Amino acid sequence: MLLPDANAVTPSPVLLYLNGDRDRHRYSSVGDDSPSSEDEHAPTAVLPDVAYPIDCAISASGRRVAVLLENSLVVYDKSTMSALFKRAASAGKEDRIAFVDENTVLVGHLDGSFDMATETNTVTIRLNNFGDSKVRAFAVLANQVVVGDWQRRLFLRRLHDDWQTQTALPAGVASSHAIATSATTGLCAAGLNDCSVLLFHVLDGHLLPLSSLRGHGRPVQSVHFADHRLISTADDDTVVVWKISRTLTTTGKLDKFATMTASQRCTDRFIAASLFNDGSFMMRSSSSPARDISPTGVTGATCMAVAAAASLVAFGTERNTVEIYSQSNLQSPTSIVDLTEATSSLPVKLTMTTNGAYIGVVGMDGKLVLVSLRAGESPAISSHSIVNEAIVDVEFDASASRLLIATDRRLIRILSIPSMETVMERRMNGVGAISIIRHFSASQVLFTDGSGVVALVDLSSDGSFVTMANYSTDQIVDLRCSPCLRYVLCLSYDVVAIYDCKDSFKLVASVPCCDGSAVFSSDRCNKVFLIGRQADFRVFDRLKLS
């Protein structure tokens, strides 16, 4: 839950302000211990050659300052006050800017278009289905931008492809006056005109509503994150510092995550786990028909993965750790891996080898962290990132010697483990934003994109792919391949479809699944195990294939 923090000291973020001068632009730091004797709010520096500034921003590191002018965007080095680069820009008085990273500045225009400016070029993107509305506020989170307009809508748009989702604000709300994001927690806050702050969790390209915060008597005009606190101000001259609990969970769902895997051998072994809103979780395997329930639970979980052969379940948490539990002891974690030295970003996706020797962690910043958990050794951590691209999905192969990744710019890459060297890669053309990838064979990869296409590509060829099926946009929840490489399973929101790869991808079975079903797994080539997001954690009956 979220409560106003009565004992909290208001943080001291770097604050930019415009002085309205024709010839200069100033910035200062709130909480400076040595202000000018003449003026306690005297600027600590004055940027040169700035006329008619419209907006300004400081990078996450605090080392760079960007200033938007009527006809240009200028990025300065904060320590030397020298201009690093300047890009032409046509800006209106209501346009705003934000840093995407140290080298990229996003310029937002009222018509729903955005210019991504770097030292070498400028790329323009536009919101889909924006119509004749106007941008009210926006904020950047990793390689995504959250945009609020005047028609009670919030858009979440990736910056390097056309992936976009849309969320309607509650009835009675006119628009979002302010938007803020936190790279540390993966949260988004929208200040509304109904005097509330709406909090979202940004996960897998979607805005998941968490809580509605009420503590103001007038419309909220600004919001700002500072570590695990949220600061909001309103027209009634109030400032509220909210202390954000680490146990925030998505409302309206029985459980947050459900995942399942099977051993890669053609046996009946499988293991499944489900995490519920109160932090408790369940595990079930073929060797243990009874449901094993965690007595204490895990707090602040953001993602999870299971290892079939090792009977392990791992959770990524808001504390930037990975907690690993064994099915033989759900009382407390067998191991806790601290990721803070490798990344400061919230873990949003996990994958494990079936023997539990390696864990792949993808953070909110789109970077990959590989954790080695070899018996008798301390956890070894290495990382992998791609400039100007965010990793969106990962999966280990059956031998645990390779790791498959996909980025938001349609790059599919296979890495060797543990060296993290590239074995092969292919930039996909003619497809939408890749959302799910799965190993099919040594060089073949199964994937689905944001438009609902399910396809198979051979990375050792020219990158041409075979389309297996077409679904509606954003309808595919998961994909799995049978170990014998004959069947492919596609789970959408309402049906499980099974295709025969040896018979021209013929649809051989279609099974309705209950609302909220999450993932599935295949084991023997003639059997399918399913798990749904149900409070009773039931496993569906096996389905025999001809």
N, C-alpha and C positions, 0 to 999 in steps of 0.2 A: 504494500500500500504506500501511498505518498501522503506525507503530512508536512505542514509548514514547520521548518526547523527554527524553533524559537531561540536556540542557543548558538546557532551558526553565525559565524562572522562572515559578512559579505565578502566574497572573493575579490581579488584585485586584477581583473583582466586588463589587457592592453586596450585602451579606448581611443578611437580615432574621432576627430571632430573637424568640421569645416568652419573656417572663420569668416567666410564670405568675402575675403579680400580678393582683389583682382590679381595681385601679384604673388601671393604665397599661400601655402597650404600647411597646416600644422598638425602634429600629432603629439599626444602626451600619454603618460602611463598613470593610471589611477593608483593612489597609494604611494606616490613618490615620497621618500623620507626627507628629501632635501629640496623643497620648492624654492622658487625665487623669493627673495625678501620683499620684493615689491608686489608680487602677485603669486599667491599660493597655487594658482592654476596656470602658471606660466608654462609655455610649451618647452619640452626638452630639446626640440629641434625644429627647424623650419626648412621645408623642402623648397629647392630653388626652381625658378622658371615655371611656376604653376599659376595659371590664370583660369578663373571661373571653374573651380572643381565641382563635380556633380556627386561623386561618391568615392570612397576609399576603402581599402581592406588591408589587413596584415596577414601574412602567411602563418601556417600552424607553428613553424619554428620561431617566428618572430623576427626573422632575419631580413624579410623583404616587405616592402610597402607598395601597393598598387594604387594609382590615382586615375579616376576616369574624368576626362575633360570633354568638352563639346565635340572635338574632332580627333581625339587620340586617347590611347591608354598608355600610361607610363608606369614602369616597374622600377623601383629604386632599391638599392642596397641600404638597409637601415643604418649600418655602422658608418658608412662613408658618405651617405647622401648623394651618391652618384647614380645616374640613370643606367640601368642594366639593359633595358630595351624599350622601344617605343613602337606601338602599332597604331595604324590609322583606325579610327572608330567614329561612327555617326551615332551620337548618344543624345537621348532626350533627357529632360530634367528629372524624370521619374525612373530612369534606368538605374540598375544597381550592379555591383560586381562582387565576386567572391573568388578566393583561391581554390583551385582544384588540387594542386600540389605546388611545390616550390617553383616550378617552371611554367605553370598554366594558370591563366586567369579566365574566369567565366563572366561574360557580360550578358546580363539578362535584360531583354526588352519587353515592353508592355504587350506586344502582339504574340507572345509565346515563342519567340525565336531567341536563340542563345549563340553567342560568339565565343568559341574557345580560342584564346589568343596565347601563342607562345612566341619565343624570340624569332622563330623562322616562318611561322605561318598562322593563319586564322581560319578556323573551320566553323561553319554555321550549321546548327541543327534546329529543328522546329518540332514543337509538341504536336502529336497526332490528335485529331478530333478536337482541336482547341476552339474552332469556330471563330466568332467575332468577340470572344471574351477578352479580358485583360488580365495580365499577371498582377497579383496583389503582393506576393512575397515569395521568396525562394531561398533554399539553403543547399549546400553541397555536402554529400557524405560519400567519401571514397570516390568512385567513378560514377556516382549517381547524383541526380539533382531532384529535390523535392520542391514542387511548385504549387502554390495556392492561387486560385483565380477568383473572380468576382461572382462566379456561378456555383458556389458551395462545393467546389471540387478540389481534390488534392491529386496531383500527378506525380508518379515516381518514374523517372526516365533515366536510362543509362546513357552516358555521354558518348560512348564509342560504338554504339549500334542503335537499332530502332526498337529495342525492348522498352515497353512502357505499360504501366498499370495505372488504374484510375480508381479513386476512392471518393465516395460522396460524404460530405459532412452531415452531421445530424440535422434533422428538420428544425427550422427556426433560427439557424445560423446563417448569416448573410455571407460571410467570407472569413478567411483567416488573415488577420492583420499582421501577423509575424510568424516566422518559421525558424527553428533552430535545430541543429543535429549534433550528435555526439559520436565521434569516431571511437571513443573509449567503450561506450556501452551499446552502440548501435541503435540508439533511440532517436526519435524525432518528436519535437514538440510544436504544436500549432496554437498560437494565441488567437482566441476567437472574440467576436463581438458580443457573445452572450455571457461575457465575464468569466469564461472558463479557459483552461488550457487543456488541449486534447493531446494525450501522449500515445505514441505509436512505437512498435518495434519494427525496424526495417530488416526483413529477413527474406532471403531468396527472391528478391525483386518485388516484394509486396509490403504494404503498410498494414501491420496487424495492430488493431486498436487495443490499448492496455487499460488506460484509466482516463477519467475526466476529472480534472483538478479544479476545485472551486474555492476561492479565497479572496476574490476581488468583487467590488461593487459596480464597476464600470468596465467597458470593453478593454481587453488586454491589448497593449500596444507593442510590447517587446518581450522576447524570451531569449535566454542565454544559458548554455550548459557550462558548468565548471566542475570537473570531476564527477562525483556522484551527487551533485546538487544541481537544481534547476532554478534560475532566477527569472521572475516575471514581474513586469510593471504594467500599470493600468491608468486609465484616465482619472481615477479617483485619488491619484497621487500616492498609491500604495506600492510597495515593493515586497514581494514574498519570495523567500528562499525555501524551496522545497527540498527535503531530504529524500532521495530516491532509494527505496528499499531494494535489496539485491534479489528479492524473491518475487518480483513482478512477473505475472503470467498473463497470457492472452485470455481474455474473457470469452465466455460463450462456448468453450470447448471442454470436453471431458478430459482430454490429455493433450499435451503439447506436441509430443513426438511419438512415433511408433516406427520401429525398424526391425528388419528381419534378414537373416542371411542363412545360407546353407554351405556345408563343406563342399569343396570342388570335386570330391570323389563321388562316384555314383553310388552313394549309400543313402540311407534314410535319415542321416544326421542333420539336424537344423537347430538353430537357437534363435529366439526372438526376445525382444524387450520393448517395454512401453513406459513412458514417463508421464506422470499425471501432474495436475496443477498444484497439488499440495507438496510436491517434491518427492513423493513416494514413487517407486517404479517396480515393475514386475518383470520376471524373466521366465521363459518356458523353453524347454528343449525336448527333443525326441527321447532322450534318455531319462527325462524327469517329467512325466505327464502332469504332475501337480504344478500349480502356479506358485513360484517362489516370489514372495513379496518383501520388499525392503522395509525394515521396521523403522528406520530413521529418515531415509530419503536423502536426496541431494538438493542443495539450494542453488538458485541462480543458474540453472542449466540452460544453455543456448543451443546445443546440438548433441547428437549421440551417435554411437556406432557399436556394433557387436562383432565378436570374433567367434565363429562356430567351433572350430577345433579346440580352442583354448577355453571356451565357456566364459568369455569375458564381455563386459559392457563398459564403454568409456563415455564420459560426458565432458563436453567443453563448457566452461562456466564463465560468469561475468567477472570472476576474479583473475581471468586470463590464465587459467590452469586447465589441465586435463586430469580428471579423476577416474580411476580405473577400479572396477569392482569385479570380483569373481563370483560365479554362481554358487560356489560352496560357502561363501561368506558375504552376505549382503549387508552385514551390520556396519561395516566401515570400509573405505577404499583400501585396496592393497597397495596402491601407488598413487601419488599426486605429482604431476609434472608441471613445473612453473615455466610459463612461456614468455615471461616479461623481458628476458634478455634477447629473445629472438624477435618479438613483435609487441607493440603496445595496443594492437587492435583486438577487438572482441572476436573470439572464434565462432564461426557461423556454420561450418561444415566439417564433419569428421569422416574418415574412412579407416578401417583396420584390416590388416592381413588376417587370414583365418587362424593363424597360429598365434596371433597377438604380438608378434615380434616388432611390427612397425605400425605407427599411427600417422596418417596424413591430416594436417589441420589447415583449413583455409580461413583466414581472418576477414573481417569486414573491409580491410584495405585491399583485398584481392591477392594477398601474398600467401605462399605455401610454406608451411613449417613441417619438416619430417622429424618424427621422434622415434628413436631406436630403443627398444625395451628388451634387449637380450638378457637372458638369465645371468645373474651374478655380476652384472655391470650397471653402472649408473646410467640414467637416460642420456643418450647423445642426441643433440638437436642441431639440425641444419636447415637452411631456408632456400627458397627459390622464388624469384619474382621476374616479371617481364615489364620492361619500361612502357608506361602508358597503356598497360593492359591489366585487367583484373581476372584472376582465375575464378571460374564459376562452378566447376564440378571436378571431382577427382575420384579415381578408383584404382586399387591395386589389381594386378593380374593374379591368376591362380597360383603361380609359383612364388609370389611375393618378391620377385626380382625386378619388376617394372611397375611404374606408376603412370597412369594415364591422366592427363589434365586437359581442360578446355578453357578458353578465355572468352571474355565478352567481345572480342574482335574476331571471333570465328577461327581461332588458332587451336588445332588439336596437336598435342605433343606427347610423346612417350619418353619418360625418363628412366634411366637405370637406377636401381637401388643397391647400395646406399650412396653411390657417387653423385647422384642427381645430374648426371650428364645426359644430354639429349641423344636418344637413339634414332628417332625419326619424328618428323612433324609435317603438317600440311595446313595451309591456310585455305579454308573452305570458301568457295564462291557460289553464289546462287542459292544460298540458304539464309534463313533468318538468324536471330541470336540463338546460339546453342545453349540449351538449358540442362540437358542430361547426356552423359556419355557412359558407355559400357564396353569393356573388352569383349570381342567376339572371337578373335584368334590372334596370332602373333602380330599381324599387321592390320587386321580388320577391326574397325570400330563401329559400334552401333550408337546412334545419337538421335536426339529429337531437338527441334528448334522451337522458337516462340510462336511460330505460325501453326504448329501442330503436325509438322512433317516428321515421320519416323523413317530413318534411312541408314544404309550400311555403306561404309567407305573403306577402301584399301589404301592405307597411307603410303604403301610402297609403289603405288601407281601414280597416275597423273592427278589424283584427287577427285575423279568422277565418282559419283555415288548412285546407289540404287534405292529408289523410294519404295518403302514397304507399305506405308499407310499414311493417310491424311486425316487429322483430327481437327477439331475447332481450336482456335487460338488459346494457348495456355491451359489446355485440358489434360495433358499428359502428366501424371504424378510420378510414375517410375517405369523403368525398363529393366528386364532381366533376360539372360540367355541360359538355356539349359546346358549342363556340362558337355553333353554330346554334340553341341552346336547345331542341333536340329530345330529346336523351337525357340521362339522369341515371345516374351510376354509383355504386353503393354497395359498398364493400369491407368485408366482415366478416372474421372470423378464418379462415374456411375457404372462402369463395366470393365471386366478383365477380358482382353482379347488375346488369343494365342495363334501365332502364325507358324507355318511349316516352311523353313528355309530351303528344304530339299524339294519342295513342290511349288516353286515360283511364289513363295511367300503367301501361300493360300491360307485364308482364315479357317482354322480347323475347330475353334471353340470360342464361344463368347458367353461369359457368365456375368449376370448382374451382380453388383456388390453393394452392400449397404452404405448409406450416406456416411461420409467421413473416412472410408477405407483409405489406408495410407500407403502401404508398401506390400510387396509380395516377393516370394523367392521360389526358384525352381530347384529341384534336386535331381532325382532320376528323370530320364527322358520321358517317362510315361506318367509322371506325377507332378503335381503343383501344390505348394503350400501357400496359403494366404493368411494375412493378418489384417484386421480392420481396426480403426480407432474407436474401440468400444470399451465402455467401463468394465465389462466382464472379461476383456482381453481374450476373446475366444479365437481359436484358430479354425479356419474354415475346413470343411471336409476335403479330402484329396480328390482331384479331378483326373480321371483316367483318359488318356489320349489314345486314339487308334494307332 
